[in-house]
Amino acid sequence: MREYEAMVILKPELQGDVLKVSFNEILDIIKKYRCDIENVNEWGRRPLAYNIAKNIEGTYFLVKFKGEPESISEINRGFSLNENILRAMVTVQHKEKVT
């Protein structure tokens, strides 16, 4: 299993219970493909570097997880089908070698 990091930006108008449900959907997508979630950080609402679908802000979440490389394309597909996600990106976490 490799270590991955998913940065997900949700629509800024989502608040309260709707935001929690949308975030749980993100975790469910990751868990669906037998990935182990290690850490979740909510960064909150932040301005976007550029407008995305006429939005100037988004609610940021960072999810660190372990999974098989084959599952990443399916996770990305699941993210793209969720209408509450403005942007999502999954990256591999490389361990730094200490010399």
LINVEN-V304104 format. One record per residue. N is the residue number from 0. RES is the residue in one letter. PHI is phi in radians with two decimals (none if undefined). OMEGA is omega as a letter, one per 30 degrees, with the letter a starting at -180 (NA if undefined). D_LAST is the distance of its C-alpha to the last C-alpha in Angstrom with 1 decimal. Layout:
N;RES;PHI;OMEGA;D_LAST + N;RES;PHI;OMEGA;D_LAST
This chain:
0;M;none;l;24.4 + 1;R;-1.84;l;22.2 + 2;E;-1.62;a;21.5 + 3;Y;-2.25;l;23.6 + 4;E;-2.38;l;24.8 + 5;A;-1.97;l;28.4 + 6;M;-1.79;a;29.7 + 7;V;-2.16;l;33.5 + 8;I;-2.00;l;36.1 + 9;L;-1.68;l;39.5 + 10;K;-1.03;a;42.8 + 11;P;-1.24;a;43.4 + 12;E;-1.34;l;46.9 + 13;L;-1.32;a;45.6 + 14;Q;-2.50;l;46.0 + 15;G;1.08;a;46.6 + 16;D;-1.15;a;47.2 + 17;V;-1.14;l;47.0 + 18;L;-1.15;l;43.4 + 19;K;-1.10;l;42.5 + 20;V;-1.12;l;44.2 + 21;S;-1.12;l;42.4 + 22;F;-1.16;l;39.0 + 23;N;-1.11;l;39.9 + 24;E;-1.11;l;40.8 + 25;I;-1.10;l;37.3 + 26;L;-1.11;l;35.9 + 27;D;-1.13;l;38.6 + 28;I;-1.08;a;37.6 + 29;I;-1.16;a;34.0 + 30;K;-1.18;a;35.3 + 31;K;-1.02;a;37.9 + 32;Y;-1.79;l;35.4 + 33;R;0.99;l;33.9 + 34;C;-1.77;l;30.8 + 35;D;-1.74;l;29.5 + 36;I;-1.41;a;29.3 + 37;E;-1.78;a;26.6 + 38;N;-2.66;l;27.1 + 39;V;-2.30;l;29.8 + 40;N;-2.18;l;29.9 + 41;E;-1.68;a;33.2 + 42;W;-1.55;l;32.7 + 43;G;1.44;a;36.4 + 44;R;-1.36;l;38.6 + 45;R;-2.46;l;37.0 + 46;P;-1.24;l;38.4 + 47;L;-1.50;l;37.5 + 48;A;-1.16;l;36.2 + 49;Y;-2.62;a;39.3 + 50;N;-1.15;l;42.2 + 51;I;-2.16;a;41.9 + 52;A;0.89;l;45.4 + 53;K;1.16;l;46.9 + 54;N;-1.79;l;44.6 + 55;I;-1.83;l;43.0 + 56;E;-2.33;l;41.0 + 57;G;-2.71;l;39.3 + 58;T;-1.75;a;38.0 + 59;Y;-1.67;l;34.3 + 60;F;-2.36;l;32.6 + 61;L;-2.11;a;29.0 + 62;V;-2.12;l;28.6 + 63;K;-1.76;a;25.5 + 64;F;-2.64;l;26.3 + 65;K;-1.99;l;25.4 + 66;G;-2.89;l;27.5 + 67;E;-1.48;a;28.2 + 68;P;-1.00;a;27.8 + 69;E;-1.16;a;31.6 + 70;S;-1.42;a;32.5 + 71;I;-1.15;l;31.0 + 72;S;-1.12;l;33.9 + 73;E;-1.23;l;36.4 + 74;I;-1.12;l;34.7 + 75;N;-1.06;l;34.9 + 76;R;-1.11;l;38.5 + 77;G;-1.08;l;39.3 + 78;F;-1.11;a;38.0 + 79;S;-1.19;l;40.1 + 80;L;-1.45;a;43.2 + 81;N;-1.46;a;42.9 + 82;E;-1.27;l;45.2 + 83;N;-1.52;l;43.6 + 84;I;-1.63;l;40.2 + 85;L;-1.35;l;40.0 + 86;R;-2.60;l;36.5 + 87;A;-2.59;l;33.8 + 88;M;-2.51;l;30.4 + 89;V;-1.96;l;28.1 + 90;T;-2.22;l;24.5 + 91;V;-1.43;l;21.7 + 92;Q;-1.72;l;18.8 + 93;H;-1.60;l;15.5 + 94;K;-1.43;l;12.6 + 95;E;-1.36;l;9.5 + 96;K;-1.58;l;6.3 + 97;V;-1.69;a;3.8 + 98;T;-1.91;NA;0.0
